[in-house]
Amino acid sequence: LLFRDLIVFIVQFQCKLLDICTLLNYIEFVHLLLRSPPPCPPHVNGNWMGCFTKNMEVCGALYFAGVPVWLVRSEAYISLTMNVVHLVCLTYPDGIIRAMYTENGVAKPFPSI
């Protein structure tokens, strides 16, 4: 095996393990709260990464399940009645991931996003 092939294998294995852990957490915590949401949202689990969404219904359902959620909207679509905690400018972390897998200035084994 080449070193790059070994890296690909380890990354794919880690990805599968994270998928399994995520599914188990979803079944244990989130699924029950999505099926029967509480009247007030529970405390957010700080260990979860959460998600980004553009859909208001998905945002509301995840909020009431205690999942960290970010509603992505451009300024033109934010109503005056919406409670905005923080405005965030999107940044693109160039070089963080690609630098780890660069060979002769080309990102491998995964294509650049």
C-alpha positions as CSV (number, residue, x, y, z in Angstrom):
1,L,0.0,0.0,0.0
2,L,1.1,3.5,-0.8
3,F,1.0,6.0,2.0
4,R,-1.8,7.9,0.3
5,D,-3.9,4.7,0.1
6,L,-3.4,4.2,3.8
7,I,-4.5,7.7,4.5
8,V,-7.6,7.2,2.3
9,F,-8.4,4.0,4.2
10,I,-8.0,5.6,7.6
11,V,-10.1,8.6,6.6
12,Q,-12.9,6.4,5.2
13,F,-12.8,4.3,8.4
14,Q,-13.1,7.4,10.6
15,C,-15.9,8.7,8.5
16,K,-17.9,5.4,8.9
17,L,-17.3,5.5,12.7
18,L,-18.5,9.1,12.9
19,D,-21.6,8.1,10.8
20,I,-22.4,5.3,13.3
21,C,-21.9,7.5,16.3
22,T,-24.1,10.2,14.7
23,L,-26.9,7.8,14.0
24,L,-26.8,6.4,17.5
25,N,-26.9,9.9,19.0
26,Y,-29.8,10.8,16.7
27,I,-31.8,7.8,17.7
28,E,-31.1,8.2,21.4
29,F,-31.7,12.0,21.7
30,V,-33.0,13.8,18.7
31,H,-35.5,11.4,17.2
32,L,-37.8,11.3,20.3
33,L,-37.8,15.1,20.6
34,L,-38.6,15.5,16.9
35,R,-41.6,13.1,17.2
36,S,-43.0,14.8,20.3
37,P,-41.5,18.2,20.7
38,P,-41.5,19.7,24.2
39,P,-43.4,23.0,24.9
40,C,-40.1,24.8,25.5
41,P,-36.8,23.9,23.9
42,P,-34.3,21.9,26.0
43,H,-30.8,23.1,26.6
44,V,-28.5,22.8,23.6
45,N,-26.0,20.0,23.8
46,G,-22.6,21.7,23.5
47,N,-20.9,18.5,22.3
48,W,-22.9,18.5,19.1
49,M,-21.7,20.4,16.1
50,G,-25.3,21.1,14.9
51,C,-26.3,22.0,11.4
52,F,-26.9,24.8,9.0
53,T,-30.2,25.2,7.2
54,K,-32.1,27.6,4.9
55,N,-35.5,26.0,5.8
56,M,-37.5,27.8,8.6
57,E,-39.5,24.6,9.5
58,V,-36.3,22.5,9.8
59,C,-34.7,25.2,11.9
60,G,-37.7,25.3,14.2
61,A,-37.9,21.6,14.6
62,L,-34.2,21.2,15.4
63,Y,-34.3,24.2,17.8
64,F,-37.1,22.6,19.8
65,A,-35.1,19.3,19.8
66,G,-32.1,21.0,21.4
67,V,-29.9,20.8,18.4
68,P,-27.6,23.7,17.7
69,V,-28.9,25.2,14.4
70,W,-28.0,28.1,12.3
71,L,-30.5,29.6,9.9
72,V,-28.7,30.8,6.8
73,R,-30.4,33.8,5.2
74,S,-29.3,36.8,3.2
75,E,-30.1,40.2,4.8
76,A,-32.9,40.8,2.4
77,Y,-34.9,37.9,3.7
78,I,-34.7,38.6,7.4
79,S,-38.0,40.0,8.7
80,L,-38.1,42.8,11.3
81,T,-39.8,40.4,13.8
82,M,-37.0,37.8,13.6
83,N,-34.8,37.6,16.6
84,V,-31.2,37.7,15.4
85,V,-28.6,36.9,18.0
86,H,-25.4,37.4,15.9
87,L,-24.9,38.3,12.2
88,V,-22.1,36.2,10.8
89,C,-20.0,36.7,7.7
90,L,-19.2,33.5,5.9
91,T,-15.5,32.7,5.5
92,Y,-13.9,30.0,3.5
93,P,-10.9,28.4,5.3
94,D,-8.5,28.1,2.3
95,G,-5.6,25.9,3.0
96,I,-6.7,24.2,6.2
97,I,-7.8,20.9,4.7
98,R,-6.0,21.0,1.4
99,A,-2.6,21.7,2.9
100,M,-2.7,18.3,4.6
101,Y,-3.2,16.4,1.4
102,T,-1.2,18.4,-1.1
103,E,1.2,16.7,-3.5
104,N,3.1,19.0,-5.9
105,G,0.5,21.8,-5.2
106,V,-2.5,19.5,-6.1
107,A,-5.0,18.4,-3.4
108,K,-5.2,14.6,-3.3
109,P,-6.7,12.1,-2.6
110,F,-9.9,14.2,-2.5
111,P,-11.0,16.7,-5.1
112,S,-11.0,20.4,-4.1
113,I,-14.3,21.8,-3.1
